[in-house]
Every structure is written in structure tokens, then in C-alpha cells.
Amino acid sequence: MYKDFLDIKPEVAKAMEEGIPVIALESTIISHGMPYPKNVETALAVEDVIRKAGAMPATIGIIDGRIKIGLTEEEVEYMATAKNVLKVSRRDFPLVISQKGDGATTVAGTMIAANMAGIRLFVTGGIGGVHRGAGESHDISADLEELKMTDVTVICAGVKSILDIPGTLEYLETAGVPVITYGADEFPAFYSRRSGHAAECRMDDPAAIAALINTKEKMGLKGGVLVAVPLPEEDEIPFEQMDVVIREALKECEEQHITGKRITPFLLSRVKDLTEGKSLEANIKLVLNNAAVGAAIAVNL
């Protein structure tokens, strides 16, 4: 059974036994998303936000071929500094586990591990999606396929703004994934509150979102739910400003023939440089904000 591959942190196991809501967190943001030591500081700060709201955080990663449902502080430090930590999505689990390797779970990978452990909610920064130019490259994130079939609700700041946002929303509609925008009439664009695309479903109350999740589960409808949370206005980078930066980063990516898994880390790194670090600060603020909203939903489930 798949549970043979899981190591559930004792405090997470205890919370689940006692009915305390548990929220999954990814580890790619630690190993591949932020520089050291910001990655460790942010990971621990997100866990603290969730604990203070009355829920239990479970940061997920793979160490020595074991899927860790809840990392210790020492393990977070290890994931932040270790070399050869692979990004793990659905296709990568068998390799990393069979070879007893280390892996940082992506959105898709974290959804899979959370579902194995019986965790219903997952907080992250932003999800992957349809890449710009996917009509030619067919580059579509595995995150979208996972949302289509895995029963985990993902709370995020929308689709990473380096991607094709309308294409991603179209894909999610076709896949039957409910997309909720929290407290706004426009779907957010990660660093920016606006994307130019109207929210299909706006909800302002965490309890109402929890009721929707419960109803979906009781009806036996497979797949996840996406909750998009705009970051606070004082922390955003305006969409028009970010769009110029992203177009420049995409041009450099094409000129340097960056492909596959390397695209997103390259683009995020260039966006950070081109915004003189403002994108990193916005990223940290939005993850903390998502954690607060996710915890409010969790305590209502």
C-alpha cells in the first residue's frame, strides 16, 4: 500500500486523530523557489501563521526515499541547503523513492502526497498552468492534470503570471475544476491583484468555501478545488509593470533555449532580478496571506 512510503510527523498524526484541521505545504518553494535563508524563514513563518489560526501545518517533501508528511525544522533546513534535491511531480515519485533520493514536491506532487495521507487542504504560492505559446510547445503543467483528478483543495494567489492565464482558466473549466476567487471580482495574477480576467465565482466567506468543498465531496465529484486569493493591495506589483518584466524574461528564455523543467525556475529568477527583488518580497507576502485564508477555510471544514 502507498501508506508504506509515508512517514507522518507525530504532531501531524496526533492532529489528524484529534480532528484538528491539517494543511499541506509544498517543499519546491524551499528547495527551488527562493534563495537561502529566505526559503527557510518563509517556510517556518507560513507554518507559524497556520498554527496561530488553530490548524496544523504539514510541509511535505521526500528524504532518503521516504515521503515526509510534515518536516521538522532540521529537515526544512536540509531541504533548503542540500544538493541534488529533485523537483517531484507525479512522474518522478517512482524514481526518487526507488532510488532513495531526496525530492521537493511540486504542486502536483504535494497534492498526491496530501491525498495519500488524507489531508484535504493545501496552501501554496501559485499553481503552474498553460505556458505562453503552448499551442506550439504543448507545455502544460502537470498541476492542472492533478487538479482534475485528485481530491485536494488548493489555496494560492492564482496562476503564476509568467503563464497564459486565460488558457489556464479555460483548461480548468474543461477539466471541471471549481475556481473560486476570494474577495475580488477579478482573478488574480500572482504578484498582481488584477489579471484582466473576471472571476467566474467570487466568494467572500471562508465558511461558504468550506461548505462548497464539503458539498462537492459528499456528491462524490472527483478532483480538486482551486481557491485564488489576491494578495493585499499594499504588497502587489501592478499588472502592467509585471507584464513588461515577464515579456523581457520570456524573450531571454527563448534566446537561451531554456526548455522543460528549467523554464519556470529560470523565469522566476530573472523576474526577481529585473524587479530588483520586489517579486521575491511579493512572493513571501502572498504565501503568508494564502496561509491565513487557507487556515480560516480549514477551521470551518
N, C-alpha and C positions, 0 to 999 in steps of 0.2 A: 504493500500500500504506500501511497505517496507520503503518508504521515511518518513513515520510517526515515524520510530525508529531512524532517523538520526538527530543529531544536528551539523550543518555545521558552523564552526567558521566564524564570519563575514568577516575577511580579506580573507579567502579562497573562500567564496561565491562571494565576490567582484572580486577577481582574475578571477574566472570562468566566471562571467558576462562580464568582460573586455577582455577575450581571453588570459589572461596571463597563461602560462602553469603551471599546478599543479602537484606535485609529492607526492604520498603517501609514508608514512614511517610507519613501524610496531612499536608496543609497547612491544612485548615479549622481545626484546633486552633490554628494560628498566627494566621491572619487573622480568625477569628470566635469562637474558643473561649476565649481568655484575654486579659487586658489586657497592654499593653506596660509594662515589658520582660519580664514573666514568661513571655510566649509565646516570646520568643527564647531566654531562659535554659533553658526546659524543652525546647524543640526540640533545642538543642545538647547538653543533658545526656542526652537519650534516645539521640542518635547516639553519644555517648561510651560509654554502657552497652553498646550493641551492639558497638562496635569492641573494647572491652576483653574481650568474650566470644569474640572471634575471627570475628565476622561483619562484613558491610559494610552500613551504613545507606544508604538511598536515599529521601530525603524528596522527595515528588512534588508538583509544582504547575505552573501554566501562566503563562508570562510572554511577553507580546507574541505570543500565539497559538501558542507552542511548548510542548509537553508536556515538562517538565524531569524526567528520571529521575535524581534526585539534585540537590539545591540546594546552591550554595555558601553560605558564611556571609553573604556580601553579599546573596545572593538571599533567604535566610531573613529578614534584616533588612528587605529591601524588602517581602516578603510580610507582615511584621508591622506595617508602618507605612503602606503605600500605600493610597490611597483607591480606591474603586470596584473592589475585588477581589471578583469574584462567587463564590458557592458553586457548585461544578460537580459535578453528578451526571450520569448517562447522557444525559439530555435536553439538557443545557447545553453539551456538548462542541462540537457543530457551530457554535453561535452564537459562543461565546467564541473558538474557533480561527479561524473565517472572518472575524471582526471584529478579529482580532489583539489580543484583550483579555487581561486578567490574571484568573486563576482559582485559587481554593483548592479542591482536590479533597476531596470528602466521602468517607465510607467506600466508597460505591458507585463514585464517580469514581476513587478510588485503586486499587480492585480492578481496574477496567477498564484503567487505565494500566499497573499492575504486570503484568497478564496480557499486554498488548501487548509489554512488554519481556522477558517470560519469567521474571518474579520470582514465586516460589511462596508466599512468606510475607509477611504484612502485620501490623504491630503498631499498635494504636490504643488510645484510652481506652475508649469504649463504642460499641456499634452503635445505630443507630436501630431502630425496631420498630413495632409496632401501638400507635397512640396511644390513650389512655383515651378512651372514647366513640366509638371508630372505627365502631361499629355504626350510628351516625347520620352521622358525618362522612366515613366511608370513608378516613380518614387513616392510611395505612400507608407506612412509609419505603421508598424505593427500595433501601435497603441489603438488605432481605430478598429482593427480586427478584434482586439481583445475586448474593447467596449461593446462590440456586437454580441459577444458570446459569454463573457464572464460576469458573474453576478456581484459586482463591486461598484459602489458609487464613488466617483472621483470628484474631489473638490479642488479647483485650480483657478488660475487667473485667465482662463481661456486657452486658445491655441497660441503657441509661440509665434510672435509676429513676423518671424523670418519666413513663415509658411504662407500657403494660399488659404486664407481664412474662409472665403466663400466656398471654395472647393471642398474644404474640410467639413463645413456645415452641411453641404449638400450630401456628402458621403454619409455623415451621421444620420441624416434624415432617411436616406435609403436603407441604412442598417437598422432603423427602428429604435435608435437610442434617444431617450428623452434628454433634451438640452435645456437646462434651466439657467437663466441669468438672475443672479441675486441682487435685488435692489437697484436695477437700472433698466432702461428701455433699449439699450444698445449692447450687443455682445462685446465683451472687452477684447483688447488685442495685447494681452500680456503686460508689457510695460506701460500701455496706454489704456485709459478708461473707454475710449471710443475706438471703433473699428470701421464705422460706416455701414454696419450691418445690424438691422433691427433685431431685438431679442424676440424669438418665437414664443417664449414662455418666461414672463417675469414673475418672480415670487420674492416677497419681502420678509417672510416669516420662517425661521428655521424649523418651527414646529410643523408648518404646512409642507415644507420639503420632506421632513421625516415621514409625514402621513403619505405623501406620494410614493416614497420608497417602499413603505410597508404595503401599500396597496398593490404596487407592481409585483412585489414578492408573493403576496397572497394569491394573486391572479396566475402565478406560475409563468410569467413572462420572462424569458431568458435575456441575459445581457445586462450591461451596466447602465448607470445614470451619470450624466455629466452636469456638474454644478459649476458655473463660471462666475467668479467673484471679481468685480473690478477693484483694483487697488485704490486706496484713498487718494483723493484729488491732489493733496499736497505732496504725494510721493510719486506721481506719474510723470512720464516723459511724453509730451504731446505727440499724437499720432503722426502729424505732418513732419515733425522733426525726426522721429524714429524711421519713417519711411525713407527719407533721404539716406540715412545711415545704412539701413538694411540693403537698399539698392546698391550702394557702394560695396558693401561686404559681399553681396551676391556676385557682383562683377569680378571681384578679386578671386572668389571661389572658382568661378568659371575659368578665369585666366590661368589659375594654378592647377586646373584639372583635379580639383578635390572631389571625391566621389564616395558613395556608400555611407558607412557609419561615421566617416570623418567629417561629413558636411556640417552637421549640427554643432559639434564642438568647435570647428573652425569658425563658423559664423558667429557663435556666441562670444568667442574670444575676440574677434575683430570688432564686433559691436561694442564690447566693453572698451576696447582701445579707442575706437572712434568717438565714443561718448565720454572719454576721459574718466571712466569708472562709474559714471552715473547709472549705467544699465545694471551694474552689479549691485549698487545700493538699492535700486528699484526692485531688483530680483529678491533681495533679502526682505525688504518691506512687504512685498506681495506674498511671499511664502508665510510670513508671520501672520499676515491678515487672513490668508486662506485657513491657517490652522485655527484661528479664533472662530471663524464661521463654521468650519468643519466640526469643531468641538461643540458648538451650540446645536448643530444638527444632531450630533451623536447622542447628546444627553436627552434629546426628545424622541429618539428611536425606541 
